[in-house]
Amino acid sequence: MLIGVIVALSAILLLGGGAFGAYAYLGSSDPAPTPTPVAQPSTPPTSAPPSSPAPSPTPAEETPEPSSTPSDSSGGPLDHTEFGNWNYSLKGEKYAARKVGGWTYDSCDPLDAEGVMADNNCESAIQLAYTAYGGNLRAVQIVLRFPGTSDAKKTANQLKNSADDKVAWRRASAHSRYAYGAIYSGAYLNYVVVTVVTTNESAKPKARKFHTAMQTDRGVYFFLGRQDERVVTS
């Protein structure tokens, strides 16, 4: 029964239920080594993130978490230690990524490149860095917490097609040159999840499905109230 519920939620919550989410290609200051469909302008992004995390977060670079299962933090404050290595298995689709960094923010200011989060009363945030396929795929995931669902939905709408500029995500944790580079964003109850994935040519064929699974899996987790009784995803 629970598996069926999660399968249904995975379909419904893809891109925040279709109404409050978006998928967009990344821009980059470095051209890809070979031509690709990904738009990569020659000018740098308008909102470059800090080269190092703000003083408030506690970095955990290159230190994988001991467990792939989120801790039971339902209703508690966000903390990057809530998430370890990522493992996903659903209806024959299996993906995994190793957590290589995590940052916890007491406010959303370090990630708020253009004031969207402050305007919508963002309370706190975390940022996670992952690697997969021997480093050929890299992922950065941001979770923003808001006081209510309307704040999260409004933020997701404002990030639509511009999350790359409006969120100061850690570009140092992604490839500087890539064959695939895209960003998902979506609202799930009072949370907004932003997932960035970049790959080189060897991992490009796997990128879109991996990216979709990671974004949707995290959305299901928050939609279910941050419960760890999850049979097929972690």
N, CA, C and O of each residue as an XYZ file, in Angstrom:
936
protein
N       0.831     -1.200      0.000
C       0.000      0.000      0.000
C       0.869      1.255      0.000
O       0.641      2.172     -0.788
N       1.878      1.292      0.899
C       2.746      2.460      0.981
C       3.527      2.651     -0.301
O       3.723      3.780     -0.751
N       3.985      1.531     -0.906
C       4.728      1.636     -2.157
C       3.852      2.287     -3.223
O       4.310      3.144     -3.979
N       2.573      1.866     -3.274
C       1.667      2.458     -4.244
C       1.474      3.938     -4.019
O       1.399      4.711     -4.974
N       1.391      4.342     -2.761
C       1.237      5.758     -2.432
C       2.454      6.543     -2.894
O       2.318      7.623     -3.469
N       3.646      6.004     -2.642
C       4.875      6.700     -3.026
C       5.001      6.786     -4.541
O       5.431      7.810     -5.073
N       4.624      5.706     -5.242
C       4.654      5.742     -6.704
C       3.735      6.839     -7.217
O       4.102      7.600     -8.112
N       2.530      6.916     -6.643
C       1.580      7.947     -7.067
C       2.102      9.342     -6.758
O       1.993     10.248     -7.585
N       2.673      9.518     -5.561
C       3.212     10.824     -5.188
C       4.364     11.222     -6.098
O       4.500     12.390     -6.461
N       5.191     10.252     -6.466
C       6.325     10.551     -7.338
C       5.845     11.137     -8.654
O       6.460     12.052     -9.201
N       4.735     10.596     -9.159
C       4.189     11.114    -10.412
C       3.559     12.485    -10.212
O       3.746     13.388    -11.028
N       2.808     12.637     -9.121
C       2.096     13.890     -8.866
C       3.047     15.033     -8.548
O       2.839     16.165     -8.985
N       4.109     14.727     -7.770
C       4.977     15.784     -7.271
C       6.115     16.146     -8.205
O       6.884     17.062     -7.911
N       6.239     15.455     -9.316
C       7.277     15.815    -10.274
C       7.112     17.281    -10.645
O       6.046     17.716    -11.081
N       8.203     18.038    -10.460
C       8.176     19.479    -10.689
C       7.123     20.161     -9.836
O       6.414     21.055    -10.298
N       7.028     19.726     -8.578
C       6.123     20.400     -7.663
C       4.672     20.263     -8.056
O       3.880     21.183     -7.853
N       4.309     19.098     -8.628
C       2.929     18.890     -9.006
C       2.592     19.527    -10.343
O       1.427     19.559    -10.742
N       3.609     20.038    -11.041
C       3.385     20.622    -12.349
C       2.991     22.090    -12.299
O       3.076     22.784    -13.312
N       2.557     22.578    -11.132
C       2.083     23.957    -11.037
C       3.095     24.887    -10.389
O       3.098     26.087    -10.663
N       3.948     24.351     -9.542
C       4.844     25.207     -8.768
C       6.298     24.769     -8.916
O       7.074     24.869     -7.965
N       6.669     24.289    -10.091
C       8.038     23.854    -10.298
C       8.497     24.171    -11.701
O       7.703     24.579    -12.548
N       9.797     23.979    -11.948
C      10.336     24.294    -13.264
C      11.631     23.545    -13.498
O      12.334     23.167    -12.560
N      11.934     23.338    -14.782
C      13.181     22.729    -15.221
C      13.817     23.691    -16.209
O      13.151     24.175    -17.124
N      15.096     23.970    -16.032
C      15.763     24.914    -16.928
C      17.219     24.525    -17.092
O      17.805     23.890    -16.216
N      17.801     24.910    -18.222
C      19.215     24.682    -18.448
C      20.041     25.725    -17.711
O      19.589     26.844    -17.473
N      21.258     25.338    -17.356
C      22.170     26.243    -16.672
C      22.916     27.103    -17.667
O      23.109     26.725    -18.822
N      23.334     28.278    -17.194
C      24.290     29.068    -17.931
C      25.664     28.803    -17.346
O      25.764     28.335    -16.212
N      26.716     29.086    -18.080
C      28.064     28.847    -17.578
C      29.016     29.871    -18.154
O      28.833     30.344    -19.276
N      30.041     30.211    -17.374
C      31.055     31.144    -17.862
C      32.079     30.447    -18.736
O      32.862     31.098    -19.428
N      32.072     29.112    -18.702
C      33.014     28.350    -19.512
C      32.258     27.573    -20.571
O      31.272     26.910    -20.248
N      32.689     27.630    -21.838
C      32.008     26.865    -22.874
C      32.257     25.382    -22.700
O      33.295     24.975    -22.178
N      31.309     24.579    -23.136
C      31.490     23.128    -23.092
C      32.539     22.735    -24.111
O      32.713     23.434    -25.109
N      33.257     21.616    -23.887
C      34.307     21.223    -24.813
C      33.793     20.875    -26.197
O      34.524     21.026    -27.175
N      32.539     20.407    -26.308
C      31.938     20.123    -27.598
C      30.547     20.735    -27.614
O      29.947     20.918    -26.554
N      30.016     21.059    -28.800
C      28.686     21.667    -28.859
C      27.623     20.750    -28.273
O      27.636     19.545    -28.525
N      26.711     21.303    -27.502
C      25.603     20.550    -26.918
C      24.361     21.417    -26.975
O      24.453     22.619    -27.227
N      23.175     20.808    -26.738
C      21.942     21.601    -26.728
C      21.840     22.556    -25.550
O      20.965     23.422    -25.532
N      22.731     22.411    -24.557
C      22.658     23.255    -23.374
C      23.125     24.664    -23.709
O      24.216     24.849    -24.246
N      22.307     25.649    -23.394
C      22.665     27.044    -23.650
C      23.694     27.500    -22.639
O      23.453     27.435    -21.434
N      24.842     27.962    -23.117
C      25.910     28.388    -22.228
C      26.469     29.714    -22.722
O      27.388     29.716    -23.540
N      25.947     30.837    -22.255
C      26.387     32.154    -22.723
C      27.834     32.429    -22.381
O      28.390     31.835    -21.457
N      28.443     33.339    -23.136
C      29.850     33.657    -22.915
C      30.063     34.553    -21.717
O      31.177     34.653    -21.203
N      28.996     35.214    -21.263
C      29.129     36.090    -20.100
C      28.834     35.325    -18.833
O      28.033     34.391    -18.858
N      29.461     35.694    -17.711
C      29.242     34.969    -16.462
C      27.853     35.208    -15.916
O      27.207     36.195    -16.269
N      27.375     34.301    -15.041
C      26.057     34.494    -14.431
C      25.997     35.835    -13.706
O      27.013     36.351    -13.241
N      24.790     36.388    -13.616
C      24.629     37.694    -12.986
C      24.776     37.637    -11.483
O      24.982     38.666    -10.840
N      24.672     36.445    -10.911
C      24.748     36.342     -9.452
C      25.669     35.209     -9.058
O      25.219     34.094     -8.795
N      26.950     35.492     -9.018
C      27.902     34.456     -8.632
C      27.831     34.218     -7.135
O      27.818     35.171     -6.357
N      27.784     32.930     -6.711
C      27.715     32.651     -5.282
C      29.059     32.876     -4.633
O      30.064     32.985     -5.335
N      29.110     32.950     -3.323
C      30.396     33.091     -2.642
C      31.276     31.896     -2.916
O      30.783     30.779     -3.069
N      32.590     32.124     -2.980
C      33.509     31.027     -3.257
C      33.638     30.082     -2.091
O      34.147     28.973     -2.252
N      33.194     30.486     -0.931
C      33.216     29.618      0.239
C      31.936     29.836      1.010
O      31.323     30.898      0.900
N      31.510     28.835      1.804
C      30.259     28.975      2.536
C      30.314     30.104      3.553
O      31.379     30.458      4.059
N      29.139     30.662      3.842
C      29.055     31.723      4.840
C      29.480     31.195      6.192
O      29.425     29.986      6.417
N      29.904     32.065      7.105
C      30.421     31.608      8.393
C      29.459     30.740      9.178
O      29.898     29.857      9.915
N      28.148     30.963      9.043
C      27.204     30.205      9.856
C      27.125     28.730      9.503
O      26.972     27.912     10.411
N      27.224     28.326      8.184
C      27.155     26.902      7.896
C      28.386     26.166      8.401
O      29.459     26.754      8.540
N      28.228     24.894      8.670
C      29.343     24.048      9.058
C      29.657     23.108      7.913
O      28.865     22.200      7.658
N      30.785     23.273      7.198
C      31.062     22.434      6.040
C      31.384     21.008      6.442
O      31.888     20.737      7.531
N      31.075     20.111      5.528
C      31.396     18.701      5.744
C      31.916     18.121      4.443
O      31.498     17.042      4.023
N      32.827     18.841      3.808
C      33.345     18.459      2.507
C      34.008     17.082      2.566
O      34.725     16.750      3.510
N      33.737     16.287      1.512
C      34.369     14.991      1.336
C      34.229     14.096      2.558
O      35.131     13.315      2.861
N      33.119     14.200      3.255
C      32.880     13.353      4.418
C      31.524     12.698      4.276
O      30.528     13.255      4.738
N      31.450     11.523      3.648
C      30.166     10.871      3.437
C      29.484     10.561      4.752
O      30.137     10.228      5.741
N      28.165     10.672      4.757
C      27.406     10.323      5.938
C      27.393      8.808      6.109
O      27.442      8.087      5.112
N      27.328      8.300      7.339
C      27.393      6.867      7.573
C      26.173      6.110      7.105
O      26.248      4.893      6.933
N      25.045      6.778      6.888
C      23.826      6.085      6.511
C      23.173      6.784      5.351
O      23.278      8.003      5.215
N      22.483      6.006      4.490
C      21.778      6.596      3.365
C      20.355      6.962      3.730
O      19.644      7.542      2.909
N      19.921      6.644      4.930
C      18.552      6.896      5.350
C      18.462      8.188      6.141
O      19.221      8.365      7.094
N      17.562      9.102      5.786
C      17.418     10.338      6.557
C      17.036     10.043      7.996
O      16.313      9.084      8.267
N      17.517     10.862      8.917
C      17.139     10.706     10.311
C      15.710     11.182     10.505
O      15.160     11.880      9.654
N      15.112     10.806     11.620
C      13.738     11.206     11.900
C      13.734     12.628     12.429
O      13.947     12.849     13.621
N      13.493     13.595     11.550
C      13.543     15.002     11.932
C      12.224     15.697     11.650
O      12.188     16.908     11.434
N      11.139     14.930     11.651
C       9.837     15.499     11.339
C       9.524     16.674     12.262
O       9.472     16.526     13.483
N       9.317     17.845     11.653
C       8.963     19.021     12.424
C      10.131     19.767     13.027
O       9.948     20.879     13.523
N      11.325     19.201     13.004
C      12.485     19.848     13.587
C      13.137     20.808     12.621
O      12.731     20.897     11.463
N      14.160     21.539     13.089
C      14.861     22.470     12.204
C      15.629     21.724     11.121
O      16.035     20.578     11.314
N      15.824     22.375      9.990
C      16.609     21.776      8.919
C      18.072     21.676      9.326
O      18.626     22.595      9.928
N      18.685     20.554      8.992
C      20.117     20.371      9.206
C      20.624     19.434      8.115
O      19.972     18.439      7.797
N      21.777     19.746      7.547
C      22.261     18.920      6.439
C      22.510     17.474      6.851
O      22.492     16.581      6.004
N      22.744     17.227      8.154
C      22.976     15.860      8.622
C      21.718     15.004      8.560
O      21.782     13.794      8.782
N      20.593     15.607      8.265
C      19.355     14.846      8.068
C      19.474     13.931      6.850
O      18.726     12.963      6.719
N      20.415     14.241      5.963
C      20.572     13.478      4.731
C      21.998     12.968      4.582
O      22.962     13.702      4.801
N      22.115     11.701      4.208
C      23.416     11.114      3.949
C      23.568     10.806      2.473
O      23.091     11.562      1.626
N      24.225      9.708      2.161
C      24.311      9.267      0.777
C      22.905      9.015      0.244
O      22.008      8.635      0.996
N      22.721      9.226     -1.043
C      21.384      9.099     -1.639
C      21.256      7.795     -2.401
O      22.085      7.480     -3.254
N      20.216      7.040     -2.088
C      19.909      5.803     -2.795
C      18.446      5.809     -3.191
O      17.574      6.160     -2.396
N      18.186      5.418     -4.428
C      16.824      5.466     -4.963
C      16.554      4.200     -5.752
O      17.363      3.792     -6.586
N      15.415      3.581     -5.485
C      15.004      2.397     -6.232
C      13.488      2.390     -6.326
O      12.796      2.324     -5.309
N      12.973      2.460     -7.544
C      11.529      2.493     -7.737
C      11.184      1.920     -9.107
O      11.593      2.453    -10.138
N      10.427      0.829     -9.101
C       9.938      0.209    -10.334
C      11.068     -0.063    -11.328
O      10.950      0.233    -12.517
N      12.154     -0.626    -10.825
C      13.272     -0.994    -11.683
C      14.288      0.098    -11.924
O      15.363     -0.176    -12.457
N      13.981      1.327    -11.549
C      14.929      2.435    -11.691
C      15.759      2.544    -10.415
O      15.209      2.667     -9.320
N      17.083      2.500    -10.557
C      17.963      2.589     -9.393
C      19.043      3.638     -9.636
O      19.679      3.670    -10.690
N      19.234      4.493     -8.636
C      20.267      5.520     -8.698
C      20.899      5.669     -7.327
O      20.266      5.399     -6.307
N      22.148      6.099     -7.309
C      22.846      6.315     -6.041
C      23.854      7.442     -6.213
O      24.410      7.638     -7.293
N      24.078      8.174     -5.137
C      25.063      9.259     -5.139
C      25.685      9.365     -3.760
O      25.021      9.131     -2.750
N      26.952      9.715     -3.722
C      27.673      9.850     -2.458
C      27.659     11.317     -2.021
O      27.972     12.215     -2.803
N      27.298     11.537     -0.782
C      27.305     12.893     -0.242
C      28.747     13.306      0.042
O      29.468     12.608      0.754
N      29.160     14.432     -0.512
C      30.531     14.905     -0.334
C      30.598     16.264      0.351
O      31.687     16.786      0.589
N      29.448     16.837      0.668
C      29.446     18.122      1.358
C      28.065     18.456      1.875
O      27.058     18.030      1.310
N      28.022     19.228      2.959
C      26.742     19.642      3.513
C      26.891     20.918      4.313
O      27.873     21.091      5.034
N      25.919     21.819      4.191
C      25.958     23.099      4.885
C      24.572     23.419      5.447
O      23.557     23.243      4.774
N      24.553     23.885      6.676
C      23.309     24.251      7.348
C      23.291     25.763      7.560
O      24.268     26.337      8.042
N      22.193     26.400      7.203
C      22.076     27.857      7.293
C      20.940     28.237      8.246
O      19.808     27.777      8.089
N      21.248     29.069      9.220
C      20.231     29.540     10.161
C      19.274     30.537      9.515
O      18.180     30.776     10.026
N      19.685     31.109      8.402
C      18.812     31.979      7.617
C      19.060     31.663      6.149
O      19.975     30.909      5.818
N      18.254     32.233      5.278
C      18.409     31.982      3.847
C      19.287     33.024      3.162
O      19.508     32.952      1.953
N      19.783     33.986      3.921
C      20.555     35.085      3.339
C      21.746     34.634      2.498
O      21.958     35.192      1.421
N      22.550     33.629      2.946
C      23.708     33.244      2.147
C      23.350     32.688      0.768
O      24.198     32.655     -0.124
N      22.104     32.252      0.588
C      21.674     31.663     -0.679
C      20.796     32.602     -1.497
O      20.427     32.283     -2.627
N      20.464     33.753     -0.932
C      19.485     34.661     -1.533
C      20.186     35.690     -2.412
O      20.546     36.769     -1.941
N      20.380     35.360     -3.687
C      21.155     36.220     -4.578
C      20.429     37.498     -4.969
O      21.070     38.521     -5.212
N      19.093     37.457     -5.035
C      18.351     38.624     -5.527
C      17.188     39.026     -4.627
O      16.324     39.793     -5.050
N      17.151     38.523     -3.394
C      16.136     38.961     -2.443
C      14.811     38.240     -2.489
O      13.895     38.591     -1.745
N      14.681     37.236     -3.344
C      13.410     36.512     -3.465
C      13.056     35.791     -2.169
O      11.901     35.805     -1.743
N      14.042     35.166     -1.548
C      13.778     34.407     -0.322
C      13.375     35.322      0.830
O      12.460     35.009      1.592
N      14.057     36.441      0.950
C      13.711     37.391      2.011
C      12.305     37.941      1.812
O      11.555     38.108      2.774
N      11.951     38.220      0.568
C      10.623     38.756      0.271
C       9.517     37.784      0.659
O       8.396     38.194      0.958
N       9.843     36.485      0.652
C       8.840     35.461      0.944
C       9.044     34.795      2.303
O       8.520     33.711      2.560
N       9.810     35.455      3.166
C       9.951     35.033      4.570
C      10.629     33.682      4.747
O      10.273     32.921      5.646
N      11.602     33.382      3.896
C      12.343     32.127      4.038
C      13.008     32.077      5.409
O      13.643     33.044      5.829
N      12.865     30.950      6.108
C      13.314     30.840      7.489
C      14.714     30.248      7.640
O      15.531     30.769      8.400
N      14.991     29.170      6.925
C      16.280     28.486      7.060
C      16.509     27.639      5.822
O      15.617     27.487      4.988
N      17.711     27.088      5.707
C      18.038     26.336      4.498
C      19.178     25.365      4.756
O      19.916     25.483      5.734
N      19.301     24.405      3.852
C      20.464     23.530      3.822
C      20.936     23.421      2.378
O      20.178     23.686      1.446
N      22.183     23.031      2.203
C      22.747     22.784      0.883
C      23.542     21.486      0.947
O      24.302     21.256      1.888
N      23.359     20.645     -0.059
C      23.992     19.333     -0.096
C      24.750     19.179     -1.408
O      24.304     19.664     -2.447
N      25.894     18.505     -1.361
C      26.674     18.233     -2.567
C      26.854     16.729     -2.715
O      27.162     16.030     -1.750
N      26.658     16.239     -3.939
C      26.740     14.808     -4.221
C      27.605     14.554     -5.448
O      27.808     15.435     -6.283
N      28.109     13.327     -5.534
C      28.817     12.884     -6.724
C      28.373     11.468     -7.063
O      28.042     10.682     -6.175
N      28.369     11.148     -8.357
C      27.947      9.825     -8.808
C      28.717      9.451    -10.066
O      29.329     10.299    -10.716
N      28.673      8.156    -10.398
C      29.344      7.647    -11.589
C      30.815      8.053    -11.631
O      31.319      8.529    -12.648
N      31.485      7.853    -10.502
C      32.915      8.129    -10.433
C      33.271      9.589    -10.600
O      34.359      9.912    -11.076
N      32.369     10.475    -10.215
C      32.620     11.910    -10.345
C      32.194     12.492    -11.673
O      32.307     13.700    -11.882
N      31.707     11.655    -12.576
C      31.264     12.148    -13.876
C      29.930     12.884    -13.805
O      29.573     13.619    -14.725
N      29.201     12.688    -12.722
C      27.975     13.441    -12.452
C      28.112     14.094    -11.087
O      28.535     13.454    -10.124
N      27.756     15.358    -11.007
C      27.764     16.083     -9.735
C      26.402     16.740     -9.533
O      25.774     17.221    -10.477
N      25.970     16.745     -8.290
C      24.666     17.329     -7.973
C      24.780     18.240     -6.761
O      25.506     17.943     -5.812
N      24.067     19.336     -6.802
C      23.946     20.258     -5.670
C      22.458     20.426     -5.392
O      21.676     20.728     -6.293
N      22.077     20.227     -4.140
C      20.657     20.330     -3.785
C      20.473     21.313     -2.636
O      21.173     21.248     -1.625
N      19.524     22.220     -2.807
C      19.195     23.219     -1.792
C      17.767     22.993     -1.336
O      16.875     22.770     -2.154
N      17.549     23.051     -0.028
C      16.202     22.977      0.535
C      15.955     24.251      1.335
O      16.735     24.596      2.222
N      14.877     24.940      1.020
C      14.494     26.178      1.696
C      13.221     25.934      2.494
O      12.281     25.315      1.996
N      13.191     26.414      3.720
C      12.012     26.236      4.569
C      11.286     27.570      4.754
O      11.906     28.603      5.005
N       9.958     27.522      4.623
C       9.119     28.713      4.734
C       8.057     28.510      5.813
O       7.764     27.373      6.184
N       7.477     29.602      6.321
C       6.459     29.463      7.360
C       5.166     28.831      6.865
O       4.431     28.247      7.661
N       4.868     28.933      5.569
C       3.626     28.379      5.049
C       3.749     27.934      3.609
O       4.708     28.283      2.920
N       2.770     27.157      3.155
C       2.803     26.637      1.790
C       2.691     27.749      0.749
O       3.281     27.650     -0.327
N       1.943     28.800      1.058
C       1.789     29.883      0.082
C       3.114     30.594     -0.167
O       3.391     31.017     -1.290
N       3.937     30.729      0.880
C       5.263     31.347      0.719
C       6.144     30.489     -0.182
O       6.856     31.005     -1.044
N       6.087     29.174      0.027
C       6.899     28.261     -0.777
C       6.453     28.276     -2.236
O       7.285     28.310     -3.142
N       5.147     28.249     -2.462
C       4.628     28.256     -3.830
C       4.993     29.553     -4.554
O       5.361     29.537     -5.729
N       4.888     30.661     -3.847
C       5.232     31.947     -4.455
C       6.706     31.982     -4.832
O       7.072     32.473     -5.900
N       7.551     31.454     -3.942
C       8.986     31.413     -4.227
C       9.276     30.545     -5.438
O      10.046     30.934     -6.316
N       8.654     29.358     -5.490
C       8.873     28.456     -6.623
C       8.472     29.118     -7.934
O       9.160     28.964     -8.943
N       7.374     29.847     -7.927
C       6.951     30.556     -9.134
C       7.958     31.624     -9.538
O       8.216     31.817    -10.726
N       8.528     32.320     -8.556
C       9.496     33.377     -8.858
C      10.843     32.809     -9.306
O      11.601     33.480    -10.006
N      11.135     31.577     -8.902
C      12.380     30.938     -9.327
C      12.255     30.292    -10.701
O      13.259     29.919    -11.307
N      11.039     30.159    -11.189
C      10.804     29.479    -12.457
C      11.641     30.102    -13.572
O      11.552     31.300    -13.844
N      12.450     29.265    -14.206
C      13.318     29.660    -15.318
C      14.431     30.634    -14.936
O      15.135     31.130    -15.816
N      14.605     30.918    -13.644
C      15.663     31.852    -13.244
C      16.336     31.451    -11.933
O      17.027     32.263    -11.318
N      16.138     30.206    -11.503
C      16.724     29.758    -10.238
C      18.245     29.829    -10.271
O      18.876     30.057     -9.239
N      18.837     29.637    -11.440
C      20.294     29.684    -11.557
C      20.839     31.045    -11.140
O      21.930     31.132    -10.576
N      20.093     32.098    -11.412
C      20.518     33.450    -11.050
C      20.092     33.840     -9.641
O      20.826     34.535     -8.938
N      18.913     33.397     -9.228
C      18.330     33.872     -7.974
C      18.748     33.068     -6.747
O      18.536     33.500     -5.614
N      19.344     31.896     -6.974
C      19.832     31.069     -5.864
C      21.353     31.013     -5.937
O      21.912     30.624     -6.963
N      22.016     31.395     -4.865
C      23.486     31.403     -4.827
C      23.998     30.025     -4.429
O      24.575     29.843     -3.357
N      23.775     29.060     -5.315
C      24.221     27.696     -5.049
C      25.727     27.571     -5.277
O      26.336     28.411     -5.941
N      26.314     26.524     -4.725
C      27.774     26.359     -4.757
C      28.246     25.825     -6.110
O      28.273     24.616     -6.340
N      28.609     26.731     -6.983
C      29.103     26.320     -8.293
C      30.413     25.549     -8.210
O      30.745     24.795     -9.125
N      31.158     25.729     -7.130
C      32.407     24.981     -6.962
C      32.156     23.491     -6.811
O      33.065     22.687     -7.015
N      30.925     23.110     -6.456
C      30.587     21.696     -6.289
C      30.037     21.081     -7.569
O      29.660     19.909     -7.572
N      29.984     21.847     -8.659
C      29.532     21.353     -9.959
C      30.701     21.388    -10.936
O      31.763     21.925    -10.621
N      30.504     20.818    -12.119
C      31.524     20.897    -13.158
C      31.573     22.320    -13.725
O      30.530     22.932    -13.954
N      32.765     22.838    -13.947
C      32.882     24.155    -14.572
C      32.591     24.073    -16.069
O      32.135     25.042    -16.675
N      32.858     22.911    -16.656
C      32.493     22.635    -18.042
C      31.655     21.371    -18.042
O      31.979     20.414    -17.339
N      30.597     21.353    -18.810
C      29.706     20.206    -18.741
C      29.005     19.961    -20.069
O      28.830     20.864    -20.887
N      28.609     18.704    -20.253
C      27.808     18.320    -21.410
C      26.327     18.425    -21.095
O      25.516     18.725    -21.972
N      25.976     18.175    -19.833
C      24.600     18.360    -19.346
C      24.657     19.279    -18.147
O      25.450     19.063    -17.230
N      23.828     20.296    -18.147
C      23.742     21.193    -16.999
C      22.341     21.752    -16.900
O      21.892     22.479    -17.786
N      21.641     21.411    -15.816
C      20.249     21.842    -15.680
C      19.889     21.989    -14.209
O      20.607     21.520    -13.326
N      18.753     22.655    -13.964
C      18.318     22.928    -12.600
C      16.807     22.709    -12.490
O      16.030     23.240    -13.284
N      16.414     21.925    -11.501
C      15.003     21.716    -11.163
C      14.688     22.552     -9.929
O      15.533     22.708     -9.047
N      13.482     23.083     -9.867
C      13.021     23.730     -8.639
C      11.538     23.463     -8.479
O      10.801     23.417     -9.463
N      11.096     23.285     -7.232
C       9.688     23.022     -7.002
C       9.314     23.193     -5.546
O      10.166     23.091     -4.664
N       8.033     23.453     -5.290
C       7.513     23.627     -3.932
C       6.803     22.364     -3.483
O       6.036     21.763     -4.236
N       7.069     21.969     -2.241
C       6.467     20.790     -1.637
C       6.029     21.172     -0.228
O       6.850     21.261      0.685
N       4.717     21.398     -0.059
C       4.195     21.955      1.180
C       4.921     23.274      1.476
O       4.906     24.176      0.639
N       5.550     23.402      2.636
C       6.218     24.669      2.965
C       7.722     24.629      2.695
O       8.484     25.377      3.308
N       8.143     23.767      1.790
C       9.554     23.665      1.414
C       9.714     23.891     -0.087
O       8.831     23.552     -0.876
N      10.833     24.457     -0.462
C      11.230     24.546     -1.864
C      12.517     23.758     -2.025
O      13.466     23.940     -1.262
N      12.546     22.883     -3.017
C      13.729     22.081     -3.313
C      14.291     22.517     -4.660
O      13.561     22.610     -5.647
N      15.584     22.781     -4.691
C      16.287     23.152     -5.915
C      17.410     22.144     -6.124
O      18.248     21.958     -5.242
N      17.432     21.495     -7.282
C      18.447     20.478     -7.564
C      19.178     20.818     -8.851
O      18.563     20.953     -9.909
N      20.490     20.954     -8.756
C      21.351     21.232     -9.905
C      22.149     19.973    -10.226
O      22.702     19.346     -9.322
N      22.215     19.599    -11.494
C      23.023     18.455    -11.919
C      23.867     18.863    -13.119
O      23.370     19.473    -14.066
N      25.153     18.518    -13.065
C      26.041     18.683    -14.213
C      26.762     17.365    -14.465
O      27.007     16.598    -13.534
N      27.100     17.105    -15.726
C      27.839     15.889    -16.069
C      28.830     16.185    -17.190
O      28.739     17.204    -17.876
N      29.776     15.266    -17.354
C      30.584     15.288    -18.563
C      29.896     14.410    -19.610
O      28.784     13.934    -19.380
N      30.539     14.196    -20.745
C      29.907     13.451    -21.837
C      29.559     12.017    -21.444
O      28.520     11.503    -21.856
N      30.411     11.365    -20.655
C      30.194      9.952    -20.347
C      28.936      9.709    -19.524
O      28.305      8.661    -19.660
N      28.562     10.656    -18.677
C      27.376     10.489    -17.829
C      26.145     11.196    -18.386
O      25.064     11.093    -17.806
N      26.286     11.896    -19.475
C      25.166     12.667    -20.020
C      23.931     11.820    -20.325
O      22.820     12.268    -20.042
N      24.073     10.600    -20.895
C      22.873      9.811    -21.197
C      22.038      9.458    -19.969
O      20.839      9.208    -20.089
N      22.658      9.436    -18.792
C      21.943      9.069    -17.568
C      21.425     10.287    -16.803
O      20.684     10.145    -15.830
N      21.812     11.466    -17.240
C      21.615     12.662    -16.420
C      20.157     13.024    -16.195
O      19.759     13.275    -15.057
N      19.350     13.059    -17.249
C      17.979     13.569    -17.115
C      17.156     12.707    -16.151
O      16.462     13.240    -15.285
N      17.229     11.376    -16.295
C      16.456     10.502    -15.408
C      16.977     10.567    -13.979
O      16.197     10.573    -13.027
N      18.300     10.617    -13.831
C      18.893     10.758    -12.497
C      18.407     12.048    -11.846
O      17.995     12.057    -10.686
N      18.462     13.114    -12.595
C      18.081     14.436    -12.101
C      16.612     14.451    -11.663
O      16.280     14.947    -10.586
N      15.750     13.904    -12.504
C      14.322     13.847    -12.193
C      14.064     13.023    -10.941
O      13.255     13.407    -10.096
N      14.755     11.884    -10.822
C      14.568     11.017     -9.654
C      15.006     11.709     -8.372
O      14.319     11.610     -7.355
N      16.136     12.408     -8.399
C      16.638     13.066     -7.191
C      15.702     14.186     -6.742
O      15.410     14.310     -5.553
N      15.234     14.998     -7.681
C      14.317     16.083     -7.332
C      12.995     15.531     -6.793
O      12.499     15.986     -5.763
N      12.432     14.550     -7.496
C      11.139     14.005     -7.101
C      11.221     13.277     -5.768
O      10.319     13.392     -4.937
N      12.293     12.532     -5.562
C      12.466     11.782     -4.316
C      12.502     12.719     -3.114
O      11.884     12.446     -2.085
N      13.228     13.818     -3.252
C      13.297     14.768     -2.142
C      11.935     15.443     -1.932
O      11.539     15.708     -0.797
N      11.236     15.715     -3.014
C       9.917     16.303     -2.883
C       8.944     15.386     -2.164
O       8.166     15.842     -1.325
N       8.978     14.091     -2.484
C       8.129     13.111     -1.800
C       8.447     13.093     -0.312
O       7.544     13.037      0.523
N       9.729     13.141      0.014
C      10.145     13.113      1.419
C       9.524     14.261      2.207
O       9.004     14.055      3.303
N       9.577     15.462      1.653
C       9.019     16.607      2.368
C       7.498     16.614      2.316
O       6.850     17.061      3.262
N       6.926     16.129      1.232
C       5.471     16.060      1.155
C       4.909     15.092      2.195
O       3.797     15.284      2.688
N       5.675     14.051      2.530
C       5.247     13.084      3.537
C       5.586     13.531      4.955
O       5.433     12.756      5.899
N       6.040     14.760      5.116
C       6.285     15.281      6.457
C       7.625     14.893      7.042
O       7.765     14.807      8.262
N       8.629     14.654      6.179
C       9.990     14.326      6.626
C      10.010     13.063      7.481
O      10.747     12.971      8.463
N       9.194     12.101      7.094
C       9.177     10.821      7.793
C      10.185      9.881      7.149
O      10.411      9.944      5.941
N      10.800      8.998      7.961
C      11.791      8.077      7.413
C      11.226      6.686      7.165
O      11.981      5.774      6.830
N       9.905      6.496      7.323
C       9.303      5.210      7.023
C       9.056      5.126      5.526
O       7.912      5.160      5.072
N      10.126      5.017      4.770
C      10.045      5.068      3.322
C      10.618      3.789      2.759
O      11.790      3.484      2.978
N       9.808      3.036      2.038
C      10.187      1.695      1.624
C      11.159      1.691      0.462
O      12.105      0.904      0.453
N      10.944      2.556     -0.517
C      11.697      2.433     -1.754
C      12.618      3.600     -2.048
O      13.389      3.538     -3.005
N      12.564      4.656     -1.262
C      13.457      5.781     -1.508
C      14.168      6.149     -0.232
O      13.712      5.821      0.863
N      15.300      6.839     -0.374
C      16.043      7.240      0.822
C      16.866      8.473      0.516
O      17.570      8.978      1.390
